[in-house]
Amino acid sequence: MNSQLQNNAKMIRTRFAPSPTGFLHIGGARTALFNWLLAKRHGGEFLLRIEDTDRARSTQDAIDAILDGLSWMGLDWTGDAISQFARATRHAEVAYALLEGGHAFKCYCSPDEVQALRDEAFAAGRALRSPWRDRDPADAPADTAFTVRFKAPDTDVLLEDAVQGQVRWAAKEFDDLILLRSDGNPTYNLAVVVDDHDMEITHIVRGDDHLVNAGRQSQIYDAMGWDRPVFAHVPLIHGQDGKKLSKRHGALGAEAYRDMGYLPEGLRNYLLRLGWSHGDQELFSDAEAIAAFDLAGLNKAPARMDIDKLNHINGHHLARADDARLVELVMPFLDGLEDRIPQVDITQERLLAAMPALKSRAATLEELAGQSYFLLKPRPFRIEGKAAKPLKDDEARARLYRLFTELGHVKAWTEDALSNALKEFAEAEEVGFGKIGQPLRAALTGGAPAPDLALVMTLIGRDEALARIKDQMTPATPA
């Protein structure tokens, strides 16, 4: 056995075994997360196997996309990723061991014969049984290609599943499964069993679309005299309409959520609650998730994607993230803003100072970039449309001039001092605060989203704030 696959059989070992399709599907990300958490909870190991036997789709780019997605998600695995294709010789070895043990046989049926037998079996309400399962191998035609088929037992198949409970299939439901194709290549169910056994996988958490496969695979485990792993088949993720998640429901790859501005810890927390529960707790740190995760918390009912809940959970983690890290992460999202100051050092300095105030106002990095735009707009602003309306009135401009003068006398440029100065100015002018706030906001932000005005002026600083106001005063006439 490959030394990479050897380990203490008593250690809990889980695995994630994706087929390379070009990205890490969000459902696959959840499967990987559950297996990762189970291993972490018990001090075990989480392994990665790439099921790359479909050579047409298994490009290096597709494999790299999965590895990148898992790495971004923070789901680290033990050792190197294992290639299923590279183990084809080992799979064939087990097929011939089953053949020698009387649990498999060579089938010489042609494709047309197989189809006729399948049609006949379907009409009789049972699965295909090959006539070669009980035929003397000496009767085999010379120089004829054959497949190696598993001799399906004539007894019911019983599976104890950690999520689905006890599942039973009648013997007639399972056909004589092909183990090796006529070209000698192994089939999926054989390869999976052999790999999981050799990798000493103790627990398999995966989608319930694999439940029937678990029944077939259990037969192979039993025939080889191998211990079955603990199976836990979770319902697939559904869209908001209650139907199986598909491309029409929106972005499906983990990298798409990254590109929309979600944090990996936010997506981990959301996916954790998508089919698993721990009382009424919704928000989890990684340490809390690892300490709480168990198979008993997995739900039988399908979970539904809910972007509003994802935004809520991600916003929670965004508000608690390190400020310097957020500055680095938000920078690419600022590239999409039409007009901003070009100096990276000024941008980062302003963002870092403002981050404690801004990060709790956004659900995603994309929103955070939008909330940060007022800091980065280059002067003088081009204020157009609805945002410019408060500045079109001569009296508003004149009042802005007077406010400019008062603000110039503020000694402590703090949020509290500025807030008091604005209130006192509104009282002195004998007008509602809106008469002050609307033109001032337009002058300070140019219509971009921003927090309270006193905080805006604090974040951009005295010189920048007064300069922005002054830009909008002309051609006002002081009253």
N, C-alpha and C positions, 0 to 999 in steps of 0.2 A: 504494500500500500504506500502511496506517496506520503513521505514523512510530514508534509504540510498538513495532511488530513488527520494525523494521529493526535490524540489528546486523551485526557482522563475522561472515560465514558460517563462518570458520575457527575461531571460538570454540566450545567445547563448550557446547551449550545443551540442557538437559533440561527436562522439564515434568511436572506432575501435573495430570490432567484429570478430576476427579471429577464425577459427576452428583449434584446436591444431593438427598440423601435424608433430611436432618434431622440427621445426625451424621457424624463422621469415622470410618468403619468401621476396625477395627484392621488389616484387610488393606490398606485404602487408606493408612493411616498408614505401613505398611511400604513400600509402593510409593513414597510421597512421600519417605520417608527414603532409599531407595536412589538415587532420582534426585537428591536434594539432595546426598548424599555424593559422587556421581559428578561433579556440577558443582563442588563445593567442592574436590575432589581436583585438578582440572585448572584451577582458577582461572576456571571458566566461570560460567554463569548458570542459575539454576533458576527457571522460570516457572510460573505458575498459570493454568489455564483452567477455567472453570466450564462444563460441558456442560449448559446449561440450556434445551435445545430442547424438553424436555417441560414445557410451561408449567403443567400441572396440578400437578406436584410441585415446580416451581422457585420456591418462595416465598422472600422475603428472609430469613425466619427460618431456612429450611433452608440457605441460602447462608452466613448468619452463623455457623451452627453449625459448618460446615466451616472457615471462616476462623478461628474461635475455637479449634477443635481443633488446626489447624496452628500457630497462634501459641503455644498452650500447649506443644505439642511442641517448639517452638523451631526450626521449619523455615521460615525466612524466605525469601521469594521476591522476585525482581526486578520492580520496577514494580507496576502495578495488576493485579488479577485480570482476565482477559479473558473476556468473555461470548461464548459460541459463538452464541447466539441473535442477538446484535447484528450478526453477520457473515453473516447469511443471504443478503444481496445478493451478497456476494463468492462464496459457495458456488455460487449460481445462475450467476454469471458463468463459473466454471470448468466447470460442467456444459454450458453452451452452447459453450464453447471445445472441449470434447470432442465435442460434437455436430458442430461445424463441421469438426473434424479427422477425422471418420469413425470415432471411437472410441465414439460413443454414437448413439442413435436415439430417435425418438419412437414410443412404443408406444400403440396405440389399443385394446388388448384391454380388455374389461370385466372386472370382478372375477370373474364367473362363468366367463368364458373363460380367465382366468389360472388359476383353480382346476382347470379341466379339463385345461389344458396341463401343470400341475404334476403332476396325478395320472398323466397319460400318461407324463411324463418319469420319474417315480418307478418306474413299472412297468417301464420300459425300462432302469433302472439309471443314469440320468444326471440332470443338473440341467436346469432349465427353460431353453428357448430360445424367445424370442418370434418368431412368424412375421413380425413387422414389422422384424426386424433386417436383412433383405435385401429387403424390399418397397419399391417405389417410393413415396416420400412423396407423390407426386401422387395416389396411390390413397387417401389419407387421407380419411375421411368428414368432411364439413363440420360445424362446431360440435360436435365430439366432444372430450371431455376426454382428455388423454393424459398419460402419464408419460414422463420421460426415463430411458432405461435405458442402462447401460454395455454395450457389445458385447464380451462375454467372449471372449477370444482362444481359438483352437482348439489352443493349445500348453500344455504343462504349466507349472505355476507353481512356481518354485524360490525358496526363501528361505534365506539364510544367517543363522541366529540365534545370538547370542552365548552362549545357554544351551542351546538345543535342538539346535544343530548345523545340518546341512543338512536342510531339510524340503521335500518335494515333494508337490504335489497334481496329480492328473490333470486335464486340461482339463474333462472331463465333470462334475467335482465342483462347478464354479462356474457359477451361473446368470447370466443377464443382469441384473445388479444394478440396482435402481432408484436413480437419482441424485436425481431430483426427483419428488416425488409429484404427483398430478393437481392439487393445490391450489398447486403451485409451491414447496412447502417442501422443503428438502434433507434427505437421509437421513444417518444417522450416519456411515457409512464415507466418504462424500464430504466431509462437514464436517470430519472428523478429518484427512483428508489435506490439505485446503486450509489448515486452521489450522496444522498442524504445519509445512507448507512455508512459510507466510507468517511464522510465528514463528521460522523458521530453526532448528528443532529438529534436533539432530544425533544424539541418542541417545534411544531410548524404552525404558524399563524398565517392565514391567507384568505383570499376571498372565497365565498361559498359557491362560486362558479367552478371551483375545484373539488366540490364535495364528492361527486361521482368518481372523479379521479382517485380520491382517497380510498374509495371502495375497491377499485381495481388495484391500486398500489398495495393495499393491505393484503390482498391475495398473494402478491409477489413476496412481501415480507414474510408471510406465514410459510410459503413454499420453501424459502431459503432458510427458515429457522431463525430469522432475525427478529429482534424486538421492534415492535412498532413504536414510532415516536408519538408524542401526544399531539393530536390534531385539534386545531381550533379554527373553524371556518366562519368568518365574519360576513354578514350581508354586505353587498356592494353599495357604494355611495350612489344616491339618487339625486336628480336635479330637483329644483323647487316644484316642478310639476309631478313629482312622485315617480318619474320614469328613470330608468338606468342612465347614469351620467354618460353623456356623449358630447361630441364636438359642438352640437348645437346649443349646449348649455353654457358655452363660454370657454375660457382658457383652461386647459387641462394639464399642462406641464408645470412642474415645480418652477422651472425657469421663467414661465410666464408670470407667476405670482411674484417672483423676485423682480422682474422687470416692471411690474405694476407698483413696486415700492413696499412690499411686505417684508417684514423681518423674519429670518428663519425661526427665531424663538416664538414669534407670533403665529406662524404657520404650524409649528410643532404643537403649540398649545391648542390651536383650533382643531387640527386633525386628531389630537388625543381625544377630544370630546365628541368627535364624529364617529360614534359607534361604541364609546366606552364611557362609563360614568363612575364617579366616586362621591356618592351622596349628591348634594346640590352644588358642589364646588365647580366653578367654571374656569377660574384663572389659576394657572399652575406655573411655578418656576420649574426648571429641569429637575432640581433636587426633589421637589415635591412630587413631580410626576413619577420619577424613578421609585421613590419610597412608596407610592400608592398603587402603582400599576400591578394588576393581576388579571388572570384570565376570567375570573368570576365577574369582573366588571364589564366584560364585553356583552353587547346587546344582540338579541336575536332580530330585532326590527331594523330595517334599513335606515340609515341616516341620510338627511337631506342637506345639500350644500346651501348655506345661508350666508351671502356676502355681507349682510349687515352685521351678523354675529362675528364673522371674520374680522371686519373692520373694528368692531368694539374690542375684540381680544387683542388685535394687533396694536390698536391705540394704547391699550394698557401697557404693553411691553415697550412701545415707543416712548412713552412718558417716563419709563424707568431705565431706559438705555443710557449708556455713557455718552456725555455730550460730545467729546472729541470723536468718538466712533460715528455718531450721527452726522457730524460735519463731513466726515470722509464719505459716508454712504450717500448723503444727499447731493453731493457735488455733481454727479452725472445727471441728476434730474434737473439741475439748474441750467444745463445746456439747452434744454427745450424752451427756456424763457427767451422772448424775442429780444429784449434789450436790458442788459445789466452791466455793471462795472466789470471791466475785463481783468483787473488785477486779482489773481487768485489769493494772494496774501491778504488783501483787504477784505475780500469775500469771506475767507475762513476766519479772520479775526472778528468780523461783525457777527458771523453765524455762531461762533463759539460763545461770544458774550450774550447773545440773545437766546441760545438754545434752551436754557432752563425755563424761559417764559414761553417759548414757541412749541416745544415738543409735546406738551399736553393738549395742544389745540388741533392736532392732526391725527388721522388714522393710518396714513401711509407716508412713505418718504416722498411720494409725488405730491401729496397734500402739503407736507412740510415745506417742500420747495416753493409751492404757491404761497404759503403763509410767510415765507422768508423774503419774498420778492421785494417788499417795500424797503427792506434794508439795502438792496443792491441796485435799485434803479439809478441810472446815472442822471445827473442834473445837466440842464434844466428839463423838467418833465414835459412830455407832450400829453396834456390832459384833454381827453376828448369825450364826447357823448355825455351820458348821464353824470359821470364823475365830475365834469367841468361845470355843470349847472350852478353849484353853490358859489362859483367864483365869477359869474357873469354880472352880478349885481354890484354897482358902484359902492353902495353902502357896505356890502360884505367885504369888499377890498379895503375900504377905509377902516373898517373895524379890524381887519387883519393887520393893517399897519399899526394901529394902536396896540393890538395884542403883541405884535413883534417888539414894540418898545417896552412893554411891561415885562415880557419874558426875558429881555436883555438885562433886566435888573435882578433876576432871580440868581441868588448867590449859590445855593446848594442845588445842583442839577440832579435832583433825585425824583423818583416817582411821586412820593408824598408831597414834596415841595411844589412840583409842577401841577399836581392835581389841585392843591390848594390855590395856586396862582390862577388856574383856569376858573375855578368856582368864584373867586373874588373878582375876577375881571367880568364875568357874566353878571354878577350882582351890581357892579359899578356901572355897567352898560344898561342895566335894567331890562335885560332880554333873557329869554329861555336859553338853556345851554345849547340847544340845537342851532341857534343863530351863530354861536361861536364854533361849535364842534364840526358842523358840516364843511364850511370853507377851510377850517384848519386841517381836517382829515384829508381833503382834496389836495391841499398844499403839501402835506407831509408824505402822503402815500401815492398820490396820483390815481387813486381809485383802486389800488391793490388791496387785497385782504390784509388786515392788520389788527392787533389788539387795541386796548384802550389808549387814548391819545397821550396821556402822561407817560405810559410805558413806552409807546412808540418814540417819544422824544428822548426818553432815557436811553433807549437802545441805540438810537442813531447818533446820540451825543449832541452837545450844545451847538457846536459850530455847524454841523450838518443840518440840524433842525432849523436854526435861524436862517441859514442860507436857503433852505427849501421854501420857507415862508416868504423870504425876501423876493425870491424868483417870481412869486405869484402876486406881489403887491402892485407892481407897476402895471398899467398906468394909473393906479389909484391915487386919489387926491386926499391927503390927510385931513381929517375933520378937526 
